[in-house]
Amino acid sequence: MRTLVAAAVACLTIVGLSHGGESRASIRKTISIPAEGLGAALQTLSKEQDVQVVFMLEDVERLSTPGVSGEMTLDEALSQLLQGTGLKYEYVDEETVTIVPMAPAMKGKQIKENSAEKYKEAQKDASFWEQFRLAQADIGNTKVRKEQDGAPKLEEVVVTAEKRPERLIETPQSVTVLSADTLDKLAATQFRDYANTVPGLTFNTLGAGYTQVTLRGVTTGTDLEPTVGIYIDDVPYGSNGLYAGGASFALDVAPFDLDRIEVLKGPQGTLYGASTMGGLIKYVTKRPDANGFSGDVQTGVSDTHRGGVSYNVAADLNVPLSQNILGLRITGFESRDGGYIDNVGLNHADANRADTYGGRIDLLFTPSDALSLRIVGFTQTVSRGGAAIADYTLAGAPVYGDLDQHRLTAESFHQPFHLASATVVYNFGWASLTSVTSYQTVRSHYGEDVSSILPLLLPVLPPGSYSALGDVKEFGLHKFNEELRLASSPGNVFEWLAGAVYDSETSTNLQYFLPRDLAGNPTAPAGAESIPSLYKDAAVFGDITWHLSGRLDLTGGVRYANNKQQNTFNVGGVGVLPPRNATDNVTTYLADTRYHFSENAIGYLRFATGYRPGGVNLVANDPATGQPIGPASYGPDRLRSYEAGLKSQSSDHRFSAEASVFHIDWTDIQVFGTRDGAFVATNAPKAKIDGGELSLSARPVAGLSLVGAFGYQHSRLAADAPDLGGTAGETLPNVPRFSGSILGDYTFVPNEWKPTVGATVRSVSSSQQELAPPIYRVPSYVTYDVRAGASFGRTDLQLYVHNLSDKRAQFSEIDFGNTAWVAIMQPRTVGLIATTHF
């Protein structure tokens, strides 16, 4: 059938056959094709080179390409686009190229001799013309392109959710993608600016740098260990252990110079391992380009109602050090959040003002078509003067003012993060080998004012009189990670991926009280305790996909992990406790089936499991028996997810819809409880979560873009849980039942200034924050953002207003005594951002 395509084209073009012609082979043109689906890339190449490219739809529909850029011939461009796909190109004539598998193909002479006969055969086969495409037919791209009638198309998005490039519409799981363009429209400078546009995502926060992220309702309110994984490209961030604070310090990456953010919903235990029960957030950075010099400079300023003035500056520079071989990308950024929470105890206005600054150096070396080496150094520091929370009564009324808190010691926060990674990819042809090596350090220092319970803590303080008391926590993490995986070349009946991971973490946890004398001056620290920890994880994993036909695919995956932990407790007044150890051996599974209704529609069923590792408890030994008072360890919790979904887009690529429903069984839930008089981590029985997500996109007319994302989740206990103070049927904390957002933007075209207007509407329903009384309820909210922009040469300007109605929306709450510490959305903020491209 594939040679039949070439035969038909030969008859239709009525020209002789050749090998491409010396004239075309010698012509070099500037080509710029981004990472995208292979079919879309071939279409772009066809337009740029003015040549017909013919391919079988079934050969390219599941394939993607990293793109090409620079001055090159048609042959060079085709070779790069087809690298690792199992496909090759053949000339029918100087103006027509066919894309065929690397199996022996029919020679040109044979095609000419049999073309008439084959063409007649093709005419009899009604499905023949549905099986191949001329690349000149517009089939989608990561860039917005226009049809002949002027109407634009939706973006074609390529993701790496399954650790290989794949069209988003082909991925058999729910994935939300926030592109660089979307982040720009939202004027996002930190996590809070875009998090509530993702259906099913909620978070607890004290401000930038201190955030617990939840996906699909997998939370007990305050999690012992993270339930959502964080990745920077292919590098996992943070700790899986209890005592390194991994659940609270979700990385808040500055979004400048990101290519996109991928949010993977549901357990990712087979490919990504522990602590991805709810899902995973992957920050995908822009890669260096070895063929073109470019850069961006961005500056912004904003003013917050009843708050301070904020600003941000950022720049990136891409330098081709050696054409087609060596590229360097350098990025630097700084943003100042002016704050909006006043500390009436110390008379500090805008106490939560914060700074985020850092940069990235990214070197990409591609000495041959088969080999690439990417070396990245990334650093980021978050510093904050206080927590972004206000004091409310448990009934929901402000204690002082709706943006006020009362603290007698500053609750500062400081977190430097450093990462070095090296990614090596070698393509053997039949498979590609990827090695990802990384080393990171994270140090998190923050304080809490506990003056309100000072009388209760006097026994652990030196004798004296005190006016205030701070609780200081210092966490440190050193993490080495190595992943090695081998993935088969795409386009085969069986596609597989196999790999191994080794993770080694050394962490420190130092906590102490910092009293202040009657004059308010700090005294010597007291009540110090230190918990150094070791965590090691070794795992092997693999999956295989069987393409039963051109429409039906089956995938199965498995991961086996062994993790070991050791903790040493040095507690003031008790002494050094003997080191305690815990070991887990866990197997996770994946099974999904995907059916292609057409090139533009799939349905899927997905079963996946996930887990969090168990750990060691901080409990003293009984002096009489020498045995721990209370359980010395707690076990892993496990999760099973069942998901069904549909993804489709219209044939003209102007409308798309994605819908999914899911059911989750969560067992042996990790919680805090009391055992034998000791406060320890333990395991509660079980919970169930049901939900669904819907995403809609449309470009109905030229210039207009509409995106809607909606989520529903019903998360509840499936058995009584005394440790949580809840009974069967009660809703889990911090899980709103409904959430949704709508983004709309209109560009006035044609116009040399390209003026734009847009708006975002967000809606989140109420949620309770505890299971045991007193229960605080975070109220529902609806907020509005508006924006307008224009381009002046190479400079884009955007004026925006966040939280137009100045809503006191609440994100989350933490009980502290008789006071609720409530995280408040930034009040109405008016800002201007200018971005210059060169």
N, C-alpha and C positions, 0 to 999 in steps of 0.2 A: 504493500500500500504506500510506503514512504517513497519508494522509487517511482510509483505511479504519480505522486505529486510532481516530481521533477519532470516526468514525461508530459503531464498535462500543461505545465507551465511552458515547456519547450514548444508545444503546438500553439499555445495561445500567443506567445511572443513572436513566433515566426521569424526567428533569427538563428544564426549558427551558434554552435557551442564553442566555448573557449575556456581557458583557465583564469580568466579574469582580466587579461590584457595588461601589458606593461604600463600603459598610460595610467590606468587607475592605481596600479600597485605603487607607482612612484609619486602620486599626489598626496600631500600631507595637508590635513585640515585640522583646525581646532575642534576638538570634540569634548563635550562635557555631559556625561550621563551619570546620574546619582545611583546609589544603591537602591535597587528596586526589583520587581519581578522581571524575569528574563524576557517575557513577551513584550512588556512595556519598554525595556531597554532596546530591544531589537527595533521596535517601532520608532523610537527616538533616533537611533542610528540611521534608519532608513530615510528619515526626513533630512538629517544633517548631511548625509552623503548622497542623497538623491538616487537611491538604488532600491529595487524591490527585494525584500527578504521574505522567503516563503518557509513556513515551518508547520509541523503537525502540532495542533493544540495539545494533544496528550503528551507530547514530548517536553513542552515548556511550562505547562500550567502550574507545576509544583516547584519550579526552579526559580532561584533568585541570583542576582549578581551584585558584587560589591561596587560595580560601576567602573567607568574609565574617565580620564581627564587628561587633556594635553593635546599637543600636535602629533598626529599619527596618521598612517594610512588606513584604508578600510581593512586590509588584512590584519594589521596590528590591533585594531579595535575589536574585530571579531574574535581574534585569538584571546584577548583579555576577557571579553564578555563571556566566552564559552569555557573559560578555564575551570576545570573541576566539575563540569556539568555532565560529562559523558557524551557530549555532542560535538560535532565538527561542522564546518561549513564547506560547501562545494559550489562552484560557479556553474550556472546554467549558460549564462552569457555574461558580457561585461556589465550588464545592467541588472542582472538577476542572480540572487544567491539563495541556495536552499540550506536549511539547517537539518542535519540528519544525525542519527546515532553513529557511534564510532565503529559499528559493525561494518563489514565490507559492503560497499555501495555499488550500484550499477554505474559503469563507465559511461562517459559521454557518448561514445559511438553506439553503445547498446541502447541508450536512451533514444538517440536519433532513429535507429532502426525500428524500434518498437513503439515510438511515440504515438503514431496514428492508432495502432491497435489498443494501446493502453488508454488513450483518451476516450475511445469509444466505450471501453470498459468502465471508465470513470463516470461517463454520462449515464450509464445504467445504474450506477450506485448512488441513490438519492442522498445518502449520508456523507458522500465523499466531500462535498463542498463545505460541510459542517465540521470536517475534521482538520482542515488546515486554514491558516490565516495568512494574508499578506500583511507584512508589518506596517504597511501604509494605512491599514485600518486602525484607528485609534482605540487602544484597548486599556488605557489607564497608565498612570505614572505617579511617582511621588510628588511631582510638581503638577500644579493645575494647568491643564491644557484646554484649548478651545476647539469646539467642533466648527464645521463650516457655517453653522447658523449663529456663531458667536457665543453660545452658551458654554460655560466652563464645566469641567468634570470634577468629581470627587478625587481626592488624593488616593493613590495606591500606596498602602503602607506595608513595609517589610519589617518584620520583627524577628527577634532571636529567642523567643520564649522557650523553644525546645532545643536550644543550643545549636541551631543551624538556621540560616536565613530562610524565611518563609513568608508568603503573603499573609497579612493579618486575616483576610477572609478565609484562608485555608487552615488556620490554626484551630485544632479541635478543643478549645477551651476558651473561657471568657477572659479577654485581655483588653484593658483600656490603655490607649496610647495618647499621651500628651506631647504633641509635636513642639518643636522650637517656635513655630509660628503661633501656636496656641498659648504657650507660655509668654510670648511677647505681648499678645493681645490682653492677657490677664495682668500684664505689668508685674509679673511675679518676681519677688526677690527672696522669698523663703517658703517653706513648706505650707504654712497656713494659707498662702495666697491661692493655691490651686487644689489643696487636699479635698475640699468639700465640693469639687466638681466631679469627683470620681465616685460613682455609685457603689455603696457597700463599704466605703472607707470611713472610719471614724478615728478619733485620736484624743488622748489625754495629754495636756501640756501645761508646763509652767513657763513657757516661753521658748525662744529659739534655742535649739540644742538639747532641750529636755522634753522629749515627746515619746509617748507610747502609741504605736500605730496598730490598728485593728482592721482586718478585712473579713467580711462575711460573718460578723458577729462572734468570732472565736476569741472571747475574752471573758474574764471573771471580774472585770473592772480594773483591778491592779494585778498585773500579771507577774509571776515569778520570773519567767524567762520569756524571751520574745516569741510571739506567734507568727510574726511576719518577717521574712528575710529581707535584707537590704544588700544590693549589689551595685558596684560601680563597674560597668562593662561586665567582665567575667570574674570579678574579684568580690568575694563575700566580705561584708563589713561587720565588725563588732564581735561580741562574745556570745556564746551559747550558754555560758554558766550563770548561776544565780548570783554569785557574789561580785561579778564585774559590772553589774548594773545594765546588762545588755537590753533588757526589756524597756528601760526608760530613756536610753540614749540613741534613738533612731536617728541616723545621720541626716541632717538637714542640708543637703547639697545646694550651694548657690546655683541657680538654674542657668546662668549665663554660659554660653558656648556648649550647651547640651544639644545633641541631635534630637533626643526625645526621652521621655520617661515611659517605661512599660510597666503597667500594673497587672500582674498575673493573679487571677482570683482562684481560690481553692488550693488544696494541698499540693505542694511541689516536691514531695519527699523523695521521689526516685531520681530526679536529675539534680536537685539542689540540696537535698539532705535535711538535717534536723532544723527545727524552729522555723519551718515554712508551712505550718499547718493551715493558716488562714490565707496565705499567698505570699507574694514576693513583689518588691519594688526594685526595678532595675533602672539605674541612671546610665544612659548610653551617651558617651561623649563623642564629639566630632573628631574624625580621624584626620591626620595630616594628609596633605595632597602634595605629591612629589612633582607635580606638573604645573602648578600655578601659584603665583604670589597674590595674596589677598589678606584682608584684615578688616576689623570692625572696631569702632570706638563708641562707647555708650556712656551717656551721662543722664542723670535723672534727679529731680528734686520734688518733694511733696510736703504738704502741710496737713497735719491731722487735727481735727476739731478737738479742742481741749487737750491737745497733746503737743509734741514737739515737731520740729522740722526734720525730715529725713532726706537722705541723698544716697545715690549710688553712682559709682564710676567703674568701668570695666573696659578691657581691650583684649583683642586676640590678634595674633599675627601668624600667618601661614607662609613658610619660606621653603621653596624647593631647593634643597642643597645640591641635589644631583638629579637631572631629568629622568623621570620614571623609576628612580632607584631610592632616593633618600629625601624624605620630607620632614620638616620640623614645624610643630605648632606650639605657640606659647600663649598662655592665657593668664591674665591677672584681674582681680576684682576686689572691690570693697563696697560694702553697703552699711549705712548708719540708719538704724531704726530710732527715730526720735523719742519713742515711748509715749504712753498715755495713761499709765497708772500712777497715782500719787500716793506716797507713803506719808500718812498724816502723823505717824508716830515719831519719825525723824524729820518731818517737814521737808521731804525730798519730793520735788515735782518730777514727773515723768521718770519714775524710779526704774522702770523696765526698759529704758533705752539700751540698745544693743548694737554691737559692731560685728560684722562678719567679713572676713578678708582672707585672701589666699591666692593661689595660682596653680597652674599646671604646665609642665613641660612634657611634650609628647613627640617622640621620635619614631618614625616608621621607615624601616629599611627593607626594600624588596629587591634583592640582588638578581632574582630570576622569577619567572612566572610561577615557579613551584614553591618558593620559599619567601616568607615574610617574618620580620622581627619587629615587634612594637614594644618600646620601653617608655614607661610613663612614671613621672614623679608628680604627686598631687599633695598639696597642703591646704588646710583650711582651719581657721581659728574663729570660734564664736565666743564673744565676751558680752556679758550682760550685767547691768547694775542691780537688777532685782527681778522678781518674778512677775509675769504678766497676768496676775490674778488679783481679784478684788474680794473683799470680805462681805459675805452675805449671811443672813440668818438661815437656819435650816428650813424656814418657811419660804425662803426666796426673796426676802427684802434686803436692800443694802444696809449694812451696819453703819457706815459713815456716809458714803456717797457711792453712786453706781460705778465709779471708776477709782475708788479709794481702798487702801489697805492700811492696817496699823501694824507696824513692825518696829521693834526697838533695836534690832541689829540688821545690818544690810544683808540681803539675800543675794549676794553676787554669784555669778556663774562664769566659769572660764574653761574652755575646751579646745585645746590644740589637737589636730588630727594630721598624721603624716602617712603617706602611702607610696610605696615603690613597687612596680610590677613589670614583668616581662612576659610577653605573649609571643610564642613561636608557632607558626603554622607551616607545615610542609605537606604539599599535595603530591601523593604518589601516583595520582591518576585514578586508581581504583578506590582510593580512600585518602582522607586527609588526617594528619596527626596534629593535634593542638596541645601545647603545653602552656599552662598559666601559672606563673610563680609570683608570689606577692609577699610583702612584709609590711605591716602597719603598726603604728603606735597611736593610742588614744589616751589622753589624760583628761579627766573630768573633775573639776573642783567646784563645789557649790555649798552654800550654807542655807540653813533654815532658822528662822527665829522661833525659839521655843520658850520665850519668856513667860508665856501664859501658863505654862506648867512648871515654872521654876521651883515652886515649893515641893513638888513631887520628886524633883531631881537633886535636891540638896544633899541627900545621903551619899551621892557619888561625887560631890564636889568638895574641895578643901574647905575647912571651916572659914567663914567670913560672911560679909554682907555683899549682896549683889543687886544690881539694878536691872540686868538683862542677861539673857543666855542665848548663845547661838549653837546650833548643832552643825558641825562641819563634816563634810564627806569628801574624800578624795579617792577616786578610782583610777587605776592605771591598767593598760592592756598592751601586751606585745603579742602579735599574732603572725604566725607564718602559715602560709597555705600553698599547697601544690596540687594542681589538677592536671591529669594527663588523660586525653580522650582521643579515640580513633573513630572517625565517622566515614561511612561508605559514601562513594560518589552518588549524587542524586540521579534519578531517572531509571533506576533498576526496579525489577519486580519486588525484590527485598531490599529495603534500606535499613541500616542498623547503625547503632552508636554504642560504644563501650568505653568505660573509663574507670579511673581510680582517683581518689582524693585523700590527701593527708593534711590534717589541720592540727597545729600545736599552738596553744595559748597559755601565756603566763600573765596572771592578773594580780593586782593588789587592791585591797580595800581597807582604807584607813578612816576611822571615824573618831571624833573627839568633840567634847564640849568646850566652848570658848566663852567663859563668863566675863562680864563687865562689872567693874566696881561701881560704887555709888556715884562717881563722877562720870561714868560712861566709858571709861578707858578699859581696853581688853587686858585681862590677866593671863596667867599661865594656863595652857590647855589642861583639861582634866578628863578622866574617864575614858582614856584612849583604848581602842581595840583595833587589832589588825588581823586581816584574813588573807594571807597569800594563797593563791589557788593555781593549780595546773589542770589543763583540759587538753586531752588528745583524742582525735577522732580519725579513724581510718575506714575507708569505705570503697566498695567496688559497685559499679552500676552499669546498666545497659538497657537498651530497648531495641525493638525491631518492628518495622512496619512492613506489612505484606499488602501490596497493591493487587488485590484479587482481580480487578478489572480496571478499566478506565474510570470507573465511578466509585468503587467500594475499596476502602482501606481498613485494615485491622492493625492495631498497635498494642504491644505488650511490653511492660518494663518492670524492672526489679532493682532494688538497691539493698545491699547488706552493709551495715555499719557497726563498728565496734568503737565505743568511746569510753575513756577512762578519766576519772577525776580524782584529784587529791587536794584536800584543804587542811590548812593548819590554822588554829584559832589561838590568838594571843589576846586575852581579855583582861583588862585592868581589874585588879582585885581577885582574879581567879588564877591567872598564870597561863602558861602555854599548854594547851591541850594536845594530846597525841594526834599526829596526822590521821585523817580519816579518808577512806577511799570508797569509790563507787564505780561500778562497771555496768555497762548496758550493751547488749547485742540485739539489734533491731533490724527487721526486714520490712521494707515498704514496697508497695506494688502500684502499678498503673496498667489500666486496660481501657482502650477506647476504640470506637469504630466511627468511621467518617464516610458519608455518602455524598458524592458530587451529583447534585441534581443537574447542574450545568456548570459552565465556566464561572458563573457569577453567583452560585448558590450551593451551600453545603448544609447538611445536618449531621449532628454528632451525638454520641453517647459516651460518657467518660466516668470511669471509676478510678479513684486515687486515694492513697492513704498518706498520712503524715504523723509526725511525732515530735515531742520535745524530750531531750535526755533527762534522766533523773539526776539526783545529786546528793550532797552530804549536808547534814543538819548541824547547826551550831548549838550543841547541847553539852553541858558539863557532865563529868563522870560522878557517879555516886561514890562518896569516900569509903563507904562500907564494902561495896562489891567491886568497885573499879569499873563498872559498866556504865554506859551512857544513860543519863536520865532522859527518857523519851527515845523515840526512834532515831537511829544514827543516820538514816538516809531516807529518801523518798524515791518513788519509781517514775519511769517515763509515763507521759500520757499519750494517748493515741487517738487518731481521728480517721474516719472513713467518709468519703464524699461520693455522692452520686449526682451526676449532672447531665442534662440534656440541653442541646442548643441548636439554633438555626442562625445562619449568616447568609445574607443575600444582598445583591445590589442590582439595580436595573441594567438592562443591556446597554443603555446609553451612558451609564456610569454617573448619573446625576442624583440618584437616591440610593440609600443603603439602610439596612436594618439588621441588628443583631439582638437576639433574645436568648436567654438561658434561664433554666430553673434548676434548683439544686436542693438536696437533702444531705445533712451532715449528722453523723453519730460521733459524739465525743465522749471518750471513756477515761477513767482514772485521772480526772482533771487535777492539775497541780494547783494547790491553794495553800494558804497559811491556816494553821489550826493549833489547838492546844492538846498536847499529849503528855500525860503524867506530870502535869504542872509546867511543862516547857512549851514555849511558843516556837513552833517548828513548821517546816514545809511538809505537806502531806498530800494525799490523793483523795479527792472527792469522787462520788460515783459516776454520774454521767449527765450529758445534756444533749439536746437535739436542736438543730437549726434548719429551718426551711426558708427559702427565699427565691428571688428571681431578679434579673437585670434586663434592661432594655436600652439600647442605644440606637438613635436615629440620626441620619445625616442627609442633607439635601442641598443641592445647588440648582434650584428650579429655574432661575433666570440668570443672565449675565450679571456678575457683581454681587449676588446674594449668596451667603453661606449660612446655613442653619444646622445646629448640632444640639441634640437633646440626649441626656443620660439620666436614667431613673433606676432606683433600686428599692427592693423590699426584702426585709429579713425578720424572721420571727425566731428569736433565740431564747430558749428556756431550759430550765432544769428538767431532766427526765426522771429524777429520783430526789428524795429529800437529801439536803446537804447541810448538816448541822454546822460544819466549819464555816460555811458561808452565811449561815443564818437564814437559809432559804428552803422552801419546800417544792415538791414536784409541781411543775407548771408555771413557776415564777419566771419572769423575764430576766435574762442575764443583764448585769449592769452595763451602762454606756453603749447600748445598742438601740438606736432609733429605728422604728419600724419602717419609715419611708424616708427617702432622700432623692433629690433630683436637681438637675441644673439644665438650663437652656442658654446657649450662646448664639447670638445672631450678629452678623456683620455684613455691611453693604459697601462696596467700592463703586464710586461713580466713574464709569468708563464710557467712552474714551475721554480722558482728561490728563494733561501732562503732569498735574500735581497729584493725581491718583487719590483724591480725598476719600476718606472712609469714615463710617460711623458704626458703632456697635454697642451691644449691651449684653449683660450676663444676669440671669436670675437664678438664685439658689434657694432651695427649700429643704429644710430638715425637720422631721417631726420630733416630738419630745422623747426623753428617755430618762429612766431612773438610774441613779448612780450607785445605789447600794441594794442589797437584798435584806439586810437586817435593819430594823428601825434604829434611829430615825432615818427615813429615806428622803433624799433630796432629788427633786425632779428638775432636770434641765429643760426649759420650755422650748417649744417649737419656734422656728423663725423663718422668715423670708427676707432676703436681702437683694439689693439691686446694684449693679455696677454699670456705668456708661463710659464710652470712650469715643474719641474722634481723632483722626490723623490725616496726614498729608505727606507727600514726598517732594523734596526740593533738591533736584539733582541726585546726588548720592546720599542725601541725608533724609531719614524718616523721622517725623515728629509724631508723638502721640500724647494727647491730653486725656486724662482719665479721672474719674471719680469713683472711688471704692466706697461701698456702703452708703449709697446715696441718701437713704432715709435715716441715716445715723442710728441704726438699730443696735441695741445692747444685746446682741446675740451671744449666747453662752455655748462654748465648746464642750466643757467638761467641769467636774467638781471633785474636790477632795475634802473629806471631813477632817477637821482638826478641832477636837474638843466640841464646843457648842457652836463653832463657826464653820461655815462652808467657804472654802477657798475656790473661787470660780474663775475659770479662764474666759476672758471676755474678748470678743472680736474687736479688731481695730475700728475705732469710730470713723465717721466720714472723713475720707482723705482725698485731697485734690492734688494731682501730680502731673508732671510733664517729663517725658523721656525723649531724648534725641539720640539716634543711632546713625553713624556715618559708616558707609561701606567703601572700601577702596581695594 
